[in-house]
Amino acid sequence: MNKLKILSFAVIIFLAHWATAQNGSEIMTAEKMWEMERVGAFDVSPDGKLAVFPVTEYDIKANTSTTDLYLLNIEEGTKRQLTFSGKEGSPVWSPDGKKIAFVSRRHNGPGQIYILDLSGGEAKKLTDLPVGVFSIKWFPTGDRIAFGANILPEYDGDFDKLKKLMDEKKESKITAKATENTMYRFWDKWLTDGYFPRLFSVDLSSGDVKDLMPNTVNYFNMMGGVSYDISPDGRQIAVSMNSTEPPFDNLNYDIYLLPTDGSGTLVNITPDNLANDVAPVYSPDGDFILYGQQNIYHFYADNIEMVKYNRNTSAFTSLTKDIDLSCSGWKWSRDGKTIYFHAEHNARNAIFSIPSKGGEHVLIFGEGTNGNVSIAGNRGRDLLFTHHTLDMPTEIFRIDNRGRNLTQLTHFNKERLAELNFGRVEDVTYKGANDADVQMFIIYPPDFDPNKKYPLVLMIHGGPHGVFGNNWHYRWNAHLFAAPGYVVALPNFHGSTSFGQDFAISIHGEHANQPYEDIMKGTDFMIERGYIDETKMAATGGSYGGYMVSWIAGHTDRYAALVNHAGVYDLHLQFASDYAGNRGYQYGGTPWENYDKLNAQNPSQFAHNFKTPMLVIHGELDYRVPVAHGFLVYGIYKSMGLEARLVYYPDENHWILSPQNSIYWYEELHNWFERFLK
């Protein structure tokens, strides 16, 4: 096992700064949360002095959002707004640092590429396609921009023909969807309409668009976007793409090399790995491609290793094989000697570095949740990154590459946060299943008095291979749960990520038993502290968390109320999910094989024990956990004469994303708590 060296100069200062709660007078509400500005991922200028980034604001009354671009001076910490149409995103710098390309819908059509010259003038529209563009990147030569777009393969390179085909589909009166594929819809979209993503390039001078992947019919990232990089000489693209063919029984992302001349010849450099290979990035000298590799194809939370591919010798070198971390967001230093990356670590998302030749990895900054780490500064010794915690939404921070001089550069929500009275956050560890250590955050209500008794609300995260970390969450905001006067506990039970591979994979094939024991022991831990009213406790969860809520309903009546959002109720029904591949491994059985083991972990088999009132929330467009789960558990509850309430969203997916629907969600949540916990 590699030793971990820790650079902790900034961490001590950070902990001292954030150990106390906010001291404002106002109680957190869903409306106040939706009034906060949301900082997006930035791009750093080639000289490291500036960064461009999007900021999103919501209009609650109109139920809409606007996004504009801002320019940040990294050294001075000053910023100014660049665009004002409210319809921009995905900004990237030109290689010479004089222009910014971004995607905009300011023309009221699908997103297109615009170019803004920083010397002055209005942004100019570069593309005019019938489909939206995404994942834009400049070629190193500065004369072209690459982008992704979803097309109908039969368009044959003619975008006028593509528009005609699209119009015909829209005008068709046939609403049926037909397929023979195993995967035929994903998340909240059907895949039966024939659209597939490809990479394109557009010439800045002529505006000519070139299809870089003619005849390619497959998928990139199923959640949208595409992970790719352009070689320093501009002649090649490395792209992560699914390698399996219809009927798509499984997905396997491989790294393909693609010439940029439009010939479309794809070379798969990772065909021997049956698990996923993702996020390729060229070294500054172009000799290597760094990418992420998983090794267990049926375990989606398998640790991601950083692997270096030598373009000259075709040799592969794993840099983190012996490090128990799942890596992401890797960036080369300017001299190519160091790699900076993120990894979940003890319910945080930390920043690390490692020599590009391999060796000892270093923890640079480990508090909160960090992302988008980038090289900044004249000499490339500073790191710029986004950062958020349970107490603070995302802002942009800077730190040097030795973990010193932590500086917050943006303060979009400073005044709003200063007005709020947040309760204290505590990080605890207790003994769970098999006497293993289980980490848990506790969020106290505002003005908490340890001499009083409080209702307890448990928040159970989804996945199950996920984590309730030290991060700001808009859909399940822990302070918003606690605000009316509840102590909130977020146990990271067996199966949670950020505590090592063994802890995460420990529930593979048996999803219920160890997490349930951890949650029960976490509840006992809270009661033993003396300030919990054990007659007024609630368990809440979404997705897998909803699965566990239904499991709890069938195994104990110690809670006064339950909240089940988008929860899995019947494991048989999960074979109607958007992606049913590998569920036999996850559940330990299927409806046709080892079904006794499957049913032993199936909440629907224990409905005869239901007693505790349950709030059931589900969205029609949830294809990950089909809405029938919600209808089924609610229908059984009502048929048994038990207290239950159904909140159904016809226009939301696995998540609740619109302002007014979200505010209503929190209103229903708090009303349910008020009914049974007060």
N, C-alpha and C positions, 0 to 999 in steps of 0.2 A: 504494500500500500504506500503510495506517495505521501510524504510528509507535507503538511500544510503550514506555510509561513504566513503570519498575519501582520499586516501593517495597520496599526490601530490608532494612529495619531488622531484622525478625524472622528473615530467612533466614540471616544470618550467625550469629546466636545458635543457630539450629536446627541448622545444619550442624556447628558446633563440638560441640554436645551429642550428635549422633547419628553422628559420624564413626567412633567406636570401637565394637568389638563388645561384646556382653554378656560379663561376666567371671565368670559362675557356674561351677560345676563339673560340672553334669549335661549329658549329651548329649540333644539334642532327639529325641523319639520321637513316633509318631503318637498314642499314648495321652496324652502330655503336651499335645499340641496340642488334642485333643478335650476336655481338662479346662478349657480356657480359656473364660472368659465372653465372650459376643458381644453387643456394644452395637449397638442398632438405631437407626433414624432417629428423631429427636426432633421435638417441636413446642414452640415458644416461646410463653409466655403473652402476652396482649395488651400488658401493661405492660413486657415485655422482661426481667423479673426472674427468671423461672423457666422451666424446660424439663422436659417429661415425655418419657420414652423407655423402650423395652423392653430387657430384657437376657435373653438365652437361655443356659441351662445344659444340658449333656448328661449323661445317665446312661449310661455305656458299657455296664455290665452289663445294664441293662434295655433298652438300644438305643432310648432315648426322650429327649425334650427337654422342658424347661419354660421358659415365658417369663412374666416378671412386669414390672410397671411401676415405674419409679423417678422421683423428683422431684429436680431439680437446682436449687440456688440459684446462679444464674450469677455473681453478684457475689462470694459467699463461697466458692464451689467445694464446698459441702457437698451431700450427697445423702441421701435416705432412701427405703426401699422402700415403695411404695404398695399393691401387691396381692400376694397370696400363693397364688392358686389354681394358678398355673403355666400358665394357658391364655389369656393376654391378648395384645393387640397393637394396633397402629394407633391410638395415643392422639392426641386433638385437643382443644384448649382451646375452651371456650365464649367468645363475644365479650366477656362481662363478666369473664372470668377466674376465675369462681367454681366452675366444673364442668369435668370432663374426660369426654369420651365416648371409648369404646374398643370394640374387638371382642373378644369372649370366647367360649370354648367351655366355660365352667365348668359349664354345665348338661348337658354330655355330648351336645350336639347340634351342628348346624352353627353357625358363628360368628354371633353376634347382637350388637346394640348395647347397651351398658350405660352408665349415667350415674353418675359418682362426684362427689358434692358434697364439696368440700374443707373445708367447715365441719364435717363429721363424718358418721358413719353408713356403712352398707354401700352398695356399688354396686347400682343398681337396673336390672333388665332392661327395655329399652325396646321391642325388637322380638321377635316370636315367629313366625318364618316357617319354612316347610319347607325353605328354601334358605339358604345362608350369604350374609352380606353382606360387602362390601369397599369400600375407598376412601371412607371416611366424611368428611363436611365439614359444619360448622355453617353454617346460614344467618346472614347478618350480623344479622338481627333476633333471633337466639337462640331462636326458638320452633320451629324445624324443623331436622332433620338430613337431608342428602342422602346417598345411598349407592348402590352398584352391587350388582346381583344377577343371577345367571343363571336364566332362566325358560324354560318352554315357551310359545311365543307363543299357543297355543290356550287358555291358562288364562283369558283374557278378564277379567283383573283380579280374579278370585276365587281367593284363595290356598288355600281348601279344595279347590277344583277342581284347583289345581296339585298339591297333595299327593296327591290321588287319582290324577292322571295319572302322577306320579312313582312311586307305589306299583305301579301297573299295569306300568310299565316294569321295575321291579325284579323283579316276580313273573313276568314273561313268560319262557317257556322257549325262546323264539327267540333265538339268539345271533348270527345273521347280521347283517352290517352292509352296507347297500346305498347306493350313491351314483352320481351322474353328475357330481359336482363335481371340478374339478382339485385343489382343496385340500380334503381330506376327513379329515385328521388333522393335529395340530400338536404338536410337541415330544414329549409322552408321553400325549396324549389324543386320542380319536376325536371327530370333529365330526359324526358321523352320527346322534346321538341327539336332535337337534332343539333343544338348549339354546342360547339367545342372551342376551347381556347387555343390561340396560337400567339407566337411572338412576331412582331412586325418591326420595321424601321421606317422612319420618315426623314427625308432629306430637307434640311433647313432652307436651302436656297430655292429648290424647285417645288417642295411640298409633295414630291412623289413618295408613295407608300409602297414598301416592298414586303411581301409575305416571306418571312425567313423560314417557315416550316411548312411549305406546300405538301399536301397529301398526308399531313399528320392529323390523326383523329384519336385524341386521348385527353386526359385531364391533368391539370396542374393541381395546385392546392384546392381541395374541394370547398374550403370555406371562402374562396376568392383570392385573387392576386396570383402571383407567380414568383417563385424564388429562383433568381438567376443572376449571373454576373457576366460582364464583358471583359475580355482579356485586355491587358495594357496596350497591346498593339491594335486592338479593335477588330481582329480577324476571326475571333472565336467567341462563342457564348457557351457557358456551362449552365445548364438548367436542370432543375429537379422536376421529374415528370413521372406519372404512373406508368408502369411497364406492362401491366396485365391487360388482357384483351377481354372483350365481351364474352360471357355475361357479367364480368366483374364480380366473381365470387369473393375475391379479395383485392385489396389495393397494395401495391408495392412501389414506392417511389424510388427511382434510380437517378443517377447523375448522367446526363447526356451532354456530349460535346457537339456543338452546332456551328458550322461556318456561317459567317455573316454576309456572304455573297448572295444568299437566296437559293443556293443549290438544294438546301434542305436535307443534306446527308447527316443523319443523326448517328452518333457512336455512343453506345452505352458502356461506360467504364466500370459500372458496379453490378454486372448481371449475376454474379455469383452470390450476392447477399440477398437473401429472401426477405429481410426486413427493410425498413425505410432508410434511404440516403437522401439528405436534404441540405439546402442552404449553401450552395457552392460559392466560394469567394477566392479570386485569384490573388496571389502574392504580388507585392509591388513590382517585382522584377519579372513576373509572368511565368516563373519556373514551376510554381506549385499551385494546386487548387486545394483549399481547405474546405471540408464539408462535414456534416454530421451523420453518424452511422448508428442505427439501432441494430441489435443482434437477435432479438426474440420477436419473430414476426407476428405472433398472436398476442403480444403484450404492448398495448399502445403507449404505456408509460415507461417502457424500458429505457434505461439510461441512454442518452445520446452521447456517443464518443466523438471527439474531434479527430478526424483523420486527414492526413496530408498526402495528396497524390502528386507524385513527381511527373511532370509532363514530358520530361526528357527520357526517363527510364521506365515509366509506367509502374513504378513501385509505390506501395501504400505503407504509411507509417501512422499508427494510432498514437496520439499524443496524450490521451487521457484514459487508456484502457484500465490502468490500475488506480484510477481516481474514482471514488464513489460519488460522482456528481453527474447530473444530466445537463449538458452544456447547451447554450444558445447564444445568439447575437454576437458571434465572434467577429473581431476586427483585427487586421494586421496593423502593427506600428508602421510608421513611414519608412523606417529602415528595414522592415521585414524581420527583425530579430525577436519581436515579442508579439504575442497574441493576447488580446483582451477579450473577455467573454463574461456572460452571465450564467448563473446557475442557482436554482432553488437550494436554500441552505437554512435548515432549522426555522421554517415558516417565514423566511425572508427570501428575497431574490437578490443575490449578492453579485459584486463585481470582482472578477479574478483576473490574474495574468499568468502566463506560462511562456517560457522560451519557445520559440518556433521550432527549435531543434529537439524539443522535449526536455523534461526535467521537472524540477520542483515547481508546483503552482503556488500562487500567492493570493491571499485574500486582501483586496485593496479596500473595499467598503462593504460591510455586511448588514447594515441596518435598513429597515423598510423594504420597499420593492422598487427595484431599479431597472431601467431599460434603455435601449437605443444608445448604448455606450459608443462614443465616437472620439477620434483623436482631435485635439484642439490646441491652439496656441502656436506662436511662431516656431518654436522648436519641437512641437509635437509631444511635449511632456505633460500636457494637461488632458484630462478626460472630461467630456461633456456627457451628461446623461439625464434622463427623466427620473423623477423620484416621487414616490408617494407613500403614505403611511395610513394607519387606521385613523389618525387625527388630521390628515392633510391631503387634499386632492393633488393631482400631478402638477409639479413645477419642474423647471430646468435647473440643474445644479452643475457645479464644476468642482473637480478635485484633481490634485496632481497624481502622477502615476505611482507615487510612493504612499498614497493614502493620506496626504497632508493638505491643509488649506482648503477644507470643504467650504464652498460658498454657494448660497442660493442666489440665482441670477434673476429669476422671475417671481413675481408675487401677485399673481392675478386675483387671488381670493383672500388676500391678507385681511382686508377690512371686513369681509363677510365672516371669516373665521373668528376674528377678534370679538365679534358680537355674540358668538355662540358660547353656551355653557356646556362644555363636554365633560363627561365623567372620566375618571382615571382609567388607564389601560394597564393591566397587569399580565405578565407572562409567567405561567406556572407549569410545573411538571408533576404528574402523579403516576402511580403504578396501575397499568391496565391489564389486558389479557396477557397471560403467560408471564406476569410480573414485569412486563416491558414498560419502559418510560413512555409516557404519552404527554405531548406538549399541548397546552391549551391557553388561549387568550381569554381574559375576563374583562368585560367592559362594564364599568359601574355607571349607574344613572347619575345625572347631575346632583350635586349636593348630597352625596351618599353619606349616610350615618351608620357606622358599623354596629351601633347599639340597637338598631331597628331591624325588623324582619321585612324582607323584600321577596316579591315573586321572582322566579328564575325562568329565563328563556334560553333554551339550548338552540344553537344554530348548527345544523349538520350539513357539511358541504357536499357538493356533487362529485361526480367522477365515476367510481369512487376514488380514482387515483388523481386527486387534486389536493388543495390545501386552503384553509382559511388562514391566510397569512397576514403579515403586518402591512396591509394595503388598503387603499381607499376603494370602496365598492359602491357603485351607484345602484345596482339592483338589489343587493342585500347589505345595506349599510348598517354596521353594528351599532354605531352611535344613534342612528335613527330608531333601531329596535329598542335601545335602552332608554331613550329620551323620556317616555311617559312615566318612568319610575321602575324599571326592571333591571335586575342584574342579568347580563347576557354572557353566556359561556360558549366558546368556539373550540371544541375538542378536535385535535387532529389525530384521529383514531388510526388503527392499523389499516394500511392501504393508502394512507396519505403520502404525498410526495414531499421531498425536501429533507427527509430523514434517512436517506439511504435506500439502495435498491432492494435489500432484503425486507425492509419494513413495508415498502410499496407493494412488492409482489406477494407478500405473505397471505393475502386473501384471494389470490388467483384461484378460481375454481370453487370458492366458498365465500360469497360476498357478505354473509350476514353475521356469523357468529362472533368473530373477534371484534369487529366494529361495535356490535351491540353491547358486548361486555365492556368495551372501553367507554361507551357512552353512559352505561349504568354506573360504572365506577367513577366516571367524571361527575355524575349527578351526586353520588355519595360524597365525593370530595367537596363539592360545593356546600352540601348540607352540613357537613362536619365543621365548616367555617363559622357557623353559628348565626349568620344573618339571612339565611334563606328560609322562607315559609314553605315547607315541603308539601303543604296542601294546595299550593298555588304555583305549579310548575307547568311549563309548556315545552314541547319539542317541535322544532320547525326544520324543514329541509326542502331542497329543490333537486330534481333529477334523481341521482342516486340518493341524495338526502331525503327526497320524497319516498323512495323505496324503503329507506330505513324508518321513516315515520310510519309507513304501513306495517313494517315488521314490528315496530314498537307497539302499534295498536293491537297486534295479535299475540303479544307476549307479556305485556304488563299494563296495569291500569294506574300506575303511580303518578301519571301526568294528568293535569286537569283539562288540558286542551292540546290539540295537534294541528299543525299547518303543513299541508302537503301540496307543494307547488311542482307541477310538471313531473310528478313522481311515477316511477315504475311500480306498478301494482301486481301485474301478472307476467312472469318471465316468459310464458308461452307467447304472450302478445308482443313481446319485444322482438320476435322474429318478423314482425311487420314494421320494424324500425327502418330508417333510411339506410342503415348499414348494419347488416346482421352478420357480417363476416367475423369469425373467431368467437362468437358468443358461446359456443360449446366449451371452449377453453376457459372463458371468463366465468361461466356458471357451473362448470363441472359436469354438464350434461345438456341434452337437448330433448325436445318432445318425442324424439324417436330413438334415442340412445342414452342410457344412463339417466332416464327420466326420473327415477326415484331420487337420485341425488339432486337433480334440478328442482324437483318439487320440495325437497327438504329445505331449500333456500328461497322458496317462492312465497312472498307475503300473502298471496291470494288463498293459499291452503290453510290459513289460520284465521279466516274471517269469523269463525264461530266464537272466537275470543274477543271480538271487538266490543268495546264499551266507551272509550274516550271520545268526546266530541271532536270532529275533524272538519277543518276548513280545507276545501279542495279547490285548487286554482289550476287552470290549464288553458292553453292557446290552441286554436284550430290549426294553425300553420306549423305546429310542432311535429316534425316528422322524425326527430330523434327519439322522442318518447311520445308515440301517437296519442292523440287526445282521448281515444277510447279507454286508456288507463284511468283517466280522471272520471269519465262517465261511469265506468264499471265500479270503482270503489265507492263513488257517491251513491250510485243506484243500490248497491248492497247495503250501505249504511241506512239509507232511507227505508229499504225493504225490511230491515231488521228493527225499524222503529227507533233508531238512534239519532242523536243530534248531529247534523252535518249541514254545511252550507257550500254551495257551488258558485264559483266565480269563473265565468267562461269568457274568453276573449276571441272573437271571430277573426281578428286581424293581427294577432301576435303569434310569434313562434315560441321556441323553447325559452326565450327571454321576453320580458316586458320592456319595450324600448321607447315608446312615445311618452312625452311628459305627462299628459293627462291620464293615460292608462296607468302609468307608474304611480302617480299621486293617489289614484283610486285604489291601487294595489295596497299601498301603505295604509290607506284609510280602512280598508277591509281587515288588514292585519291587526291594526291597533283596536278596532272595534271588537274583533274576536278575542284579543287579549283582555280588553276591558270587561267583556262579558263573563269570562271564566277566571281571570286572575285578580280582579280588583274586588 
